[in-house]
Amino acid sequence: MTPEAAYQWLAQHSRETAYYESMGQLLGWDQRTQIPIKGHAHRHNQFAMLAKWMHSRATDPRVGEHLAGVEGAELVRDPNSTAAVNVREWRRDYDRALKIPEDLAVALAKATAEGETAWEQARPDNDWAAFKPFLARIVSLKRAEAQALGYAGEPYDAHLDLFEPGETAAGLAPLLAQVREALVKILEAINASGRRPSSEVVRRHFPVAGQERFGRLVAQRLGYDFDAGRLDPTAHPFSVEIGPGDVRITTRYDEHNFSQAFFSTLHEAGHALYGQGLPEEHWGTPRGAPVSLGIHESQSRLWENLVGRSLGFWRYFYPQAQAAFPALREVPLEVFHGAVNEVRPSLIRTEADEVTYNLHILLRFELERPLMGGDLQVEDLPGAWNDRMAAYLGLRPSDYAQGVMQDVHWAAGLFGYFPTYTLGNLYAAQFYARAEADLGSLEEKFAAGDFAPLLTWLRAKIHSQGNRLWARPLVKEVTGEDLTPRFLVTYLQRKFGALYGF
């Protein structure tokens, strides 16, 4: 068989596998938004059966045979060519899949499906005792998965590498330490300033129907295509790329918290804009896939924060918000803008301000590493969580729902996922600075309701590139510099210095 024929076989196999994966994504969306309560047990078994089938495809010996037939050929000599990118990632996925026994893959799929259901039912009741056995089972399986995969440094690396290829815990720790040091200084300056913008105006009465209409209006204005997506309520906001023409977003409403649903909608719309901008002609192959979770988060955090919390953004949208919500009719723009940018340590990560948000991530990173390494046990998680929350944010949760049970990620088995949020913030600030250098003042464009230049720039520089480069090389190519905290720190100092007068 020629290298070209081997490559075509691999491409077809990859696209067929992607269709099965998209079925799983649709099942997952339905489980989190629409499924009747009595349907969960059957759904868990569906996920287990799908995982078994997917593992069989991923470890098919023919994949290895065809990879051997194309690697080293002229077809893949240029490492940035479509063929080379695809072969690189197919090899990575195949080698990883071979290390995972089928029974472990199936057990993980069922355990995480059961874990998400248990979390959704236990969190509203603050029932740690009910959720703990499910989490213990997941942690045990994830530890086994790390051992099966192998790692150079510590078990956590096996999971982190799945979401952020090439990264290790030891490599990330110094970067996160730099971010923490800068954030502590900014927080100290804010506290010393004496200024106290209040979020009271965004905690008035905002009817859910009005929030939904306004969120849809803004997401569409930013560029989200509702003919290729939809917006639904859920317990924990998420976005999902089911396939070309179908990239969905969700949010969580609170009639007495405007920011919760609105900024969650912007966050998920940012993810979805990336999904809708991936090269459709490469769908089903790595060249048409996202780079990493960190790059994905850079898009959501960019639209949520650097765009959605900017003064220029609200100069355009605030009159429409006032028309939609009587609670804002007499509130000046400057007061509202201060409210949506209030810096106040909070218990809930998804409600955290831009300054304290990354401290929430650091907390989880420092718990996940010993949890995967066996030095921290599930039964000790609540106490460890509360101690770090007190140390980093000066707060101590009064219950499990606002503490160790607040995120769905661990219930879904997503260990190694959280650091991608801070990486996303770092990438976003660096991308935004480069975009502004190329396009001119972005806030002036936002104030005029013109968001297309930024989206067009992101589509050309990032979205259309698919998985051609891993994250750090992509950052270097797009911005001309290696990843650095400087851009995020400068942005936060400038923005909150103006708001708080330091």
C-alpha positions in Angstrom: 0.0 0.0 0.0 1.3 3.4 -0.9 1.7 6.2 1.8 -1.1 8.1 0.0 -3.5 5.1 0.3 -2.5 4.5 3.9 -3.2 8.2 4.6 -6.6 8.1 2.9 -7.6 5.0 5.0 -6.6 6.8 8.2 -8.5 9.9 7.2 -11.6 7.9 6.5 -11.2 6.0 9.8 -10.8 9.3 11.7 -13.9 10.9 10.2 -16.0 7.8 10.9 -14.8 7.9 14.5 -15.7 11.5 14.7 -19.3 10.7 13.8 -19.5 8.3 16.8 -17.9 10.9 19.0 -20.5 13.5 17.9 -23.2 11.0 18.9 -21.7 10.9 22.3 -21.6 14.7 22.5 -25.3 14.8 21.7 -26.0 12.2 24.4 -24.1 14.3 26.8 -25.9 17.5 25.9 -29.2 15.7 26.3 -28.2 14.3 29.7 -27.4 17.8 31.0 -30.4 19.6 29.6 -33.4 17.4 28.6 -33.2 13.9 29.9 -36.1 12.7 32.1 -34.9 11.7 35.6 -35.7 8.0 35.1 -33.6 7.9 31.9 -30.2 8.3 33.6 -29.5 4.7 34.3 -30.1 3.8 30.6 -27.9 6.7 29.5 -25.1 5.5 31.7 -25.2 2.2 30.0 -25.3 3.9 26.6 -22.1 5.8 27.4 -20.4 2.6 28.6 -21.3 0.8 25.3 -20.2 3.7 23.2 -16.9 3.8 25.1 -16.3 0.1 24.4 -17.0 0.7 20.7 -14.8 3.8 20.6 -11.9 2.0 22.4 -12.1 -0.8 19.8 -11.8 1.7 17.0 -9.0 3.7 18.7 -6.9 0.5 19.2 -7.6 -1.1 15.9 -4.3 -2.7 14.8 -4.9 -1.4 11.3 -4.4 2.1 12.6 -0.9 1.3 13.7 -0.2 -0.5 10.4 -1.3 2.4 8.3 0.5 4.9 10.5 3.7 2.9 9.9 3.0 3.0 6.2 2.9 6.8 6.0 5.3 8.0 8.7 8.6 9.1 7.1 7.1 9.4 3.7 7.4 12.5 1.5 3.7 13.2 2.1 4.5 14.2 5.7 7.9 15.7 5.3 6.6 19.3 5.9 5.6 19.2 9.7 3.0 22.0 9.2 1.3 20.3 6.3 -2.2 19.0 6.8 -1.1 15.4 6.3 1.8 15.8 8.8 -0.4 17.4 11.4 -3.0 14.7 11.1 -0.5 11.9 11.3 1.2 13.5 14.3 -2.0 13.6 16.2 -3.3 10.2 15.1 0.0 8.6 16.3 -0.4 10.4 19.6 -4.0 9.3 20.1 -3.2 5.7 19.0 -0.3 5.3 21.3 -2.3 6.7 24.2 -5.3 4.5 23.5 -3.2 1.3 23.3 -2.1 1.9 26.9 -5.7 2.0 28.3 -7.3 -1.4 28.8 -10.8 -1.7 27.4 -12.3 -2.5 30.8 -10.8 0.6 32.3 -12.1 2.8 29.4 -15.6 1.4 29.8 -15.5 1.7 33.6 -14.4 5.3 33.4 -17.2 6.2 30.9 -19.9 4.6 33.1 -18.4 6.0 36.4 -18.2 9.6 35.1 -21.7 9.5 33.6 -23.0 8.2 37.0 -20.9 10.8 38.7 -22.4 13.7 36.8 -25.9 12.5 37.6 -25.0 12.0 41.3 -23.5 15.5 41.4 -26.5 17.2 39.8 -28.8 15.5 42.4 -26.5 15.9 45.5 -25.3 19.4 45.1 -28.7 21.2 45.5 -29.1 19.2 48.7 -25.6 19.8 50.0 -25.2 16.1 50.3 -21.5 15.3 50.3 -22.1 11.9 51.8 -24.2 10.8 48.8 -21.7 12.2 46.2 -18.5 11.0 47.9 -18.6 7.3 46.9 -19.1 8.3 43.2 -16.1 10.7 43.4 -14.0 8.1 45.2 -14.7 5.6 42.4 -13.8 8.2 39.7 -10.6 9.2 41.5 -9.5 5.5 41.8 -10.1 5.0 38.1 -8.3 8.1 37.1 -5.3 7.1 39.2 -5.3 3.7 37.4 -5.5 5.6 34.1 -2.5 7.7 35.0 -0.5 4.5 35.8 -1.6 2.9 32.6 -0.6 5.9 30.5 2.7 6.5 32.3 4.3 9.9 33.0 7.7 11.4 33.2 7.2 13.5 36.4 4.0 12.7 38.4 0.6 11.0 37.8 -1.1 14.4 37.3 1.0 14.9 34.1 -0.8 12.0 32.4 -4.1 13.9 32.6 -2.8 17.4 32.0 -1.2 16.3 28.8 -4.5 15.2 27.4 -6.0 18.7 27.7 -2.8 20.8 27.1 -0.3 18.7 25.1 3.2 19.1 26.1 2.5 20.7 29.5 3.5 19.3 32.9 2.7 20.2 36.4 6.3 21.0 37.2 6.4 23.3 34.1 3.2 25.1 35.0 3.9 25.6 38.7 6.4 28.5 38.2 4.1 30.2 35.7 1.2 30.0 38.1 3.4 31.2 40.9 4.2 34.4 38.9 0.5 34.9 38.3 -0.3 34.5 41.9 2.4 36.9 43.0 1.1 39.6 40.6 -2.5 39.1 41.6 -1.8 39.4 45.3 -0.1 42.8 44.7 -3.1 44.0 42.6 -5.5 42.8 45.2 -3.6 44.6 47.9 -3.6 47.8 45.9 -7.4 47.5 45.4 -8.0 46.9 49.1 -5.8 49.9 50.0 -7.5 52.2 47.5 -10.6 52.6 49.7 -12.9 52.5 46.7 -15.7 50.0 46.9 -17.8 49.7 43.7 -20.9 47.7 44.6 -22.5 44.8 42.7 -25.9 45.6 44.3 -27.3 47.0 41.0 -26.8 43.6 39.3 -28.5 41.7 42.1 -31.9 43.3 41.7 -34.8 41.6 39.9 -34.0 40.4 36.4 -36.7 38.1 35.0 -35.3 35.0 33.4 -37.2 35.6 30.1 -35.6 39.0 29.8 -32.2 37.6 30.6 -32.6 34.9 27.9 -33.6 37.4 25.3 -30.8 39.8 26.1 -28.2 37.1 26.2 -29.3 35.8 22.8 -29.2 39.3 21.4 -25.7 39.9 22.6 -24.3 36.5 21.6 -25.7 36.9 18.1 -24.3 40.5 17.8 -20.8 39.1 18.7 -21.1 36.7 15.8 -22.6 33.5 17.3 -24.8 31.8 14.6 -28.0 30.6 16.1 -28.8 28.8 12.8 -25.9 26.6 13.8 -26.5 26.5 17.5 -28.9 27.0 20.4 -29.0 28.3 24.0 -30.5 26.2 26.8 -30.5 26.3 30.6 -28.5 23.7 32.6 -27.1 23.0 36.1 -23.5 24.0 35.1 -22.9 26.0 31.9 -21.1 24.3 29.0 -20.7 24.4 25.3 -20.5 21.4 23.0 -19.3 21.0 19.4 -21.6 18.3 18.0 -20.5 18.8 14.4 -20.5 21.3 11.5 -23.6 23.5 11.8 -24.3 22.4 15.4 -22.3 24.1 18.2 -24.5 24.6 21.3 -24.3 26.7 24.4 -26.0 26.6 27.8 -26.2 28.9 30.8 -27.6 29.0 34.3 -30.2 31.7 35.3 -30.7 33.5 38.6 -33.4 36.1 38.7 -31.5 38.1 41.3 -28.0 37.9 39.7 -27.7 39.4 36.2 -24.0 38.6 35.9 -24.3 34.9 36.5 -26.2 34.0 33.3 -25.0 36.9 31.2 -21.3 36.3 31.5 -21.7 32.6 31.4 -23.5 33.1 28.1 -20.7 35.2 26.8 -18.1 32.7 28.1 -19.8 29.7 26.3 -20.5 31.8 23.2 -16.7 32.5 23.1 -16.1 28.7 23.1 -18.8 28.3 20.4 -17.4 31.0 18.2 -14.2 29.0 18.1 -16.1 25.8 17.3 -18.1 27.6 14.5 -14.8 29.0 13.1 -12.9 25.7 12.9 -12.2 24.7 9.2 -15.2 22.6 8.2 -13.3 21.0 5.3 -11.0 19.3 7.9 -13.8 18.2 10.2 -13.2 14.7 11.6 -9.4 15.0 11.5 -7.0 16.7 13.9 -6.4 19.6 11.4 -10.0 20.6 12.0 -9.9 20.2 15.7 -9.2 22.7 18.5 -5.6 23.1 19.6 -6.1 22.5 23.4 -8.4 23.3 26.2 -6.2 26.3 27.1 -6.6 27.8 23.6 -10.3 27.0 23.8 -10.5 28.9 27.2 -8.6 31.8 25.7 -11.5 32.4 23.4 -14.2 32.1 26.1 -12.3 34.3 28.5 -11.5 36.8 25.9 -15.1 37.4 24.9 -16.4 37.1 28.5 -13.8 39.5 30.1 -11.6 41.5 27.8 -14.6 42.3 25.5 -17.7 41.7 27.7 -16.5 43.6 30.8 -15.0 46.5 28.9 -16.4 50.0 29.0 -16.6 50.2 25.2 -18.8 47.1 25.1 -21.3 48.6 27.6 -21.3 51.9 25.9 -23.0 50.1 23.0 -25.1 47.5 24.9 -26.1 49.4 28.1 -29.0 51.4 26.5 -30.4 48.1 25.3 -29.9 46.5 28.8 -31.7 49.5 30.4 -34.6 49.0 27.9 -34.8 45.3 28.7 -34.6 45.6 32.5 -36.5 48.2 34.5 -34.1 47.6 37.4 -31.3 49.4 35.5 -33.3 52.4 34.2 -31.9 54.9 36.7 -28.5 53.4 37.1 -25.7 55.4 35.4 -23.4 53.5 33.0 -20.3 54.1 35.2 -22.0 52.6 38.2 -23.1 49.5 36.2 -19.7 49.1 34.7 -18.1 49.2 38.2 -20.6 46.6 39.4 -19.8 44.1 36.7 -16.1 44.6 37.5 -16.3 44.6 41.2 -13.3 42.9 42.9 -14.5 40.9 45.9 -13.2 37.5 46.9 -16.0 35.0 46.5 -16.6 31.3 47.2 -17.8 30.4 43.7 -15.3 30.2 40.9 -17.8 30.9 38.1 -18.8 34.1 39.8 -15.2 35.3 40.6 -13.9 38.6 39.3 -10.9 38.8 37.0 -8.4 39.5 39.8 -9.3 36.6 42.1 -10.4 34.1 39.5 -7.0 32.5 39.0 -6.6 32.0 42.8 -9.6 29.6 42.5 -7.7 27.7 39.8 -4.5 27.6 41.8 -6.5 26.0 44.7 -7.8 23.3 42.5 -4.4 22.7 40.8 -2.8 22.2 44.3 -5.5 19.7 45.3 -5.6 17.7 42.1 -1.9 17.0 42.1 -1.8 15.2 45.5 -5.2 13.6 44.8 -3.9 11.9 41.7 -0.6 11.1 43.4 -2.3 9.4 46.3 -1.1 11.9 49.0 -4.6 13.3 49.4 -7.8 11.2 49.8 -11.3 12.0 48.7 -12.6 11.9 52.3 -10.1 14.7 53.2 -11.0 16.9 50.2 -13.5 19.2 52.0 -11.1 20.1 54.8 -8.2 20.7 52.4 -10.5 22.8 50.1 -11.7 25.0 53.0 -8.2 25.5 54.3 -6.9 26.7 50.9 -9.9 28.8 50.3 -9.2 30.6 53.6 -5.5 31.0 52.8 -6.0 32.3 49.3 -9.2 34.3 49.5 -9.9 34.8 53.2 -13.2 32.9 53.0 -14.4 29.6 54.4 -17.4 27.8 52.8 -20.3 27.1 55.2 -21.4 24.1 53.2 -20.2 21.6 50.6 -22.3 23.1 47.7 -20.3 26.3 47.9 -17.1 24.5 48.5 -15.8 21.2 47.3 -19.0 20.3 45.4 -19.4 23.5 43.4 -17.9 22.3 40.1 -19.0 19.4 37.9 -15.5 18.8 36.5 -14.4 16.1 39.0 -17.7 14.4 38.7 -17.0 14.2 35.0 -13.5 12.9 35.6 -11.8 16.0 34.2 -8.7 16.1 36.3 -6.0 18.2 34.7 -8.6 20.5 33.2 -8.6 23.4 35.6 -5.1 24.8 34.8 -6.4 25.4 31.2 -8.5 28.3 32.6 -5.5 30.2 33.8 -3.6 29.3 30.6 -6.6 30.6 28.8 -6.5 33.9 30.6 -2.8 34.2 29.7 -3.3 33.3 26.1 -6.3 35.6 25.8 -4.5 38.7 27.1 -1.6 38.1 24.8 -3.8 37.5 21.8 -5.9 40.6 22.6 -2.8 42.8 22.8 -1.6 41.6 19.4 -5.1 42.0 17.9 -5.2 45.6 19.1 -1.7 46.3 17.8 -3.0 45.1 14.4 -6.5 46.6 14.4 -6.2 49.7 16.5 -8.4 50.6 19.5 -10.8 47.7 20.0 -12.9 49.4 22.6 -13.7 52.2 20.1 -15.0 49.6 17.7 -17.0 47.9 20.5 -18.6 51.2 21.4 -19.8 51.5 17.8 -21.2 48.0 17.9 -18.5 46.7 15.6 -17.2 43.3 16.8 -16.5 41.8 13.4 -12.9 43.0 13.1 -11.9 41.1 16.2 -13.8 38.0 15.3 -12.3 38.1 11.8 -8.8 38.4 13.2 -9.4 35.5 15.6 -10.8 33.4 12.8 -7.7 34.0 10.6 -5.1 33.7 13.3 -6.5 31.0 15.5 -9.8 29.3 14.5 -8.9 28.5 10.9 -5.6 27.0 12.0 -7.2 24.1 13.7 -4.7 21.9 15.5 -1.8 22.8 13.1 0.4 23.9 16.1 0.3 23.1 19.8 -0.6 26.0 22.1 2.8 27.6 22.9 4.1 27.5 19.3 0.7 29.0 18.2 1.1 31.8 20.7 4.6 32.5 19.4 3.4 32.5 15.8 0.4 34.8 16.4 2.0 37.2 18.8 5.7 37.0 18.1 6.5 36.2 21.7 6.7 33.2 23.9 3.9 32.8 26.5 4.4 35.4 29.3 2.2 36.6 32.2 3.2 40.2 31.3 0.2 40.9 29.1 -2.4 39.6 31.6 -0.7 41.5 34.5 -0.5 44.7 32.5 -4.1 44.4 31.4 -5.3 43.9 35.0 -3.2 46.6 36.4 -4.4 49.1 33.8 -8.0 48.2 34.0 -8.4 47.9 37.8 -6.0 50.8 38.4 -8.5 53.0 36.6 -11.5 51.6 38.3 -10.0 51.7 41.8 -7.6 54.6 41.5 -4.2 53.1 42.2 
